[in-house]
Amino acid sequence: MGVIQDRAMARLADPVLLGALLEPRARSLVERTHELEYERIDSVSALRVRKVAPQWPLFPLDSRRGNWSQVVPGITRSDFCWEGESTEPVWIDVLAELEVDLVVESDPGGLDSLVVKAVDEYATLDEFRAQFRFLDLDAFMRSHGLVTVEDLRDSGEYLRTEVRLRRPPVFDPSHPANRRTVAVDAAVVVGTFDDVAGAVRAARLVAAAASARPPAPGPFGVRVAPYALAAAFPAPVPPQPPAAGAGLGRAQIESLLEGAGITALFLD
């Protein structure tokens, strides 16, 4: 890591500066690390940096598989697997523990009522058909070899289930019950303006090294990734490429990293 990257890492280790860079991207940090089941993020109230650790080592899990066979005196075969941490770490330039305050609309669903009734009062096929909204009676009768209403009645007993879903309360953004605080860990790698691909590779290595370790469950949604990935660029990056053959512009870098699931940060 060169002098420019060292200075960038030192700046990113400042919780105030790092928080200011990450706060506009707080929603995407949460969405990339959590799968929302019955929640919808309405807004972000605040982002706080609880802890910053520069040059954090992440040791990937290494596995070895093999087998041992024996023919004499009897045929024996054994398979074995060994797993342990690799001795070569993947380095996270800055690891930040964050807290994000959200306003969330929740709809956990549920049943308000469930009623099962016997269908036994019908004299015609049309009266039977009127009892069910989503039944193709003609196809049902053809598949069971039924022709008349008497055939339908003699073929068995029929039940109708009425399900009423519970309606969620009217969403009130100011209600305390709709506020959540979500913990997110952000793994920031430092890139350079003239090597954007290198920053993408470094972030990919972090994601691959962490993929073997299931993230700890949390109270919000389903946590699907241990780290929200970010790449910081210390050199001033022009909005557009300055000339043919030059490096990427800021908009192109943001678009490229966004497609890779990585948040782009610019230290102007």
Residue pairs with C-beta under 8 A, 6 or more apart in sequence:
1 9
1 93
1 190
4 192
4 234
4 235
5 93
5 190
5 192
5 234
7 234
8 190
8 232
8 233
8 234
8 267
9 54
9 55
9 93
9 94
9 190
10 54
11 17
11 234
11 267
12 18
12 21
12 52
12 54
12 93
12 94
12 188
12 190
12 232
12 267
13 52
13 54
13 94
14 52
15 49
15 52
15 96
16 49
18 49
18 52
18 94
18 96
18 188
19 47
19 48
19 49
19 98
21 232
21 265
21 267
22 29
22 47
22 49
22 96
22 98
22 186
22 230
22 263
22 265
23 44
23 46
23 47
25 230
25 263
26 44
26 47
26 98
26 100
27 41
27 44
28 228
28 263
29 98
29 100
29 184
29 186
29 228
29 263
30 41
30 100
30 102
30 182
30 184
30 228
31 41
32 225
32 228
32 229
32 261
33 184
33 185
33 215
33 223
33 224
33 225
33 226
33 227
33 228
34 182
34 218
34 220
34 221
34 222
34 223
34 224
35 221
35 222
35 223
35 224
36 221
37 221
37 222
38 106
38 107
38 108
38 109
39 104
39 105
39 106
39 180
39 220
39 221
40 104
40 105
40 106
40 107
41 102
41 103
41 104
42 102
42 103
42 104
42 105
42 171
42 173
42 178
43 102
43 103
43 173
44 100
44 101
44 102
44 103
45 101
45 102
45 103
45 179
46 100
46 101
47 98
47 99
47 100
47 101
48 98
48 99
48 100
48 101
49 96
49 97
49 98
50 97
50 98
50 99
51 96
51 97
52 94
52 95
52 96
52 97
53 94
53 95
53 96
54 93
54 94
54 95
55 91
55 92
55 93
55 94
56 91
56 92
56 94
56 95
56 187
57 89
57 90
57 91
57 92
58 89
58 90
58 91
58 92
58 206
58 209
58 210
59 85
59 86
59 87
59 89
59 90
59 209
60 85
60 86
60 90
60 208
60 209
60 212
61 83
61 84
61 85
61 86
61 212
61 213
62 83
62 84
62 85
62 86
63 81
63 82
63 83
64 81
64 82
64 83
65 79
65 80
65 81
65 82
66 79
66 80
67 77
67 78
67 79
67 80
68 76
68 77
68 78
68 80
69 75
69 76
69 77
69 78
70 76
70 77
90 205
90 206
90 208
90 209
92 187
92 188
92 189
92 206
92 227
93 188
93 189
93 190
93 232
94 187
94 188
94 190
94 232
95 185
95 186
95 187
95 188
95 227
96 185
96 186
96 188
97 183
97 185
98 183
98 184
98 185
98 186
99 181
99 182
99 183
99 184
100 181
100 182
100 183
100 184
101 179
101 180
101 181
102 179
102 180
102 181
102 182
102 220
103 173
103 178
103 179
103 180
104 178
104 179
104 180
104 220
105 171
105 178
106 168
106 178
107 168
108 168
109 165
109 166
110 165
110 166
111 163
111 164
111 165
111 166
112 164
112 165
112 166
112 167
113 162
113 163
113 164
114 161
114 162
114 163
114 164
115 161
115 162
116 159
116 160
116 161
116 162
117 159
117 160
117 161
117 162
118 157
118 158
118 159
118 160
119 128
119 131
119 158
119 159
119 160
120 157
120 158
121 127
122 128
122 131
122 149
122 153
123 149
124 149
125 137
125 149
125 152
128 137
128 149
128 152
128 158
129 135
129 137
131 160
132 160
140 146
141 147
141 151
141 152
144 155
145 151
146 152
146 155
171 178
172 178
180 219
180 220
182 218
182 220
183 218
184 228
185 226
185 227
185 228
186 227
186 228
186 229
186 230
186 263
187 203
187 206
187 210
187 227
187 228
187 229
187 230
188 230
188 231
188 232
188 265
189 199
189 202
189 203
189 206
189 229
189 230
189 231
189 232
190 199
190 231
190 232
190 233
190 234
191 198
191 199
191 202
191 231
191 232
191 233
192 198
192 199
192 233
192 234
192 235
193 233
193 235
193 236
193 237
193 247
193 248
194 235
194 247
196 233
196 247
196 248
196 253
196 256
196 257
199 231
199 233
199 257
199 262
200 231
200 256
200 257
200 260
200 262
202 231
203 229
203 230
203 231
203 260
203 262
204 260
206 227
206 229
207 225
207 227
207 229
210 225
210 226
210 227
213 226
215 223
215 224
215 225
215 226
216 223
216 226
217 223
228 263
229 261
229 262
229 263
230 262
230 263
230 264
230 265
231 257
231 262
231 263
231 264
231 265
232 265
232 266
232 267
233 253
233 264
233 265
233 266
233 267
234 267
236 268
237 247
237 248
237 249
237 250
237 253
237 266
238 249
238 250
239 249
239 250
239 251
240 249
240 250
240 251
240 252
241 247
241 248
241 249
241 252
248 256
250 264
250 266
253 264
254 264
257 263
257 264
258 264
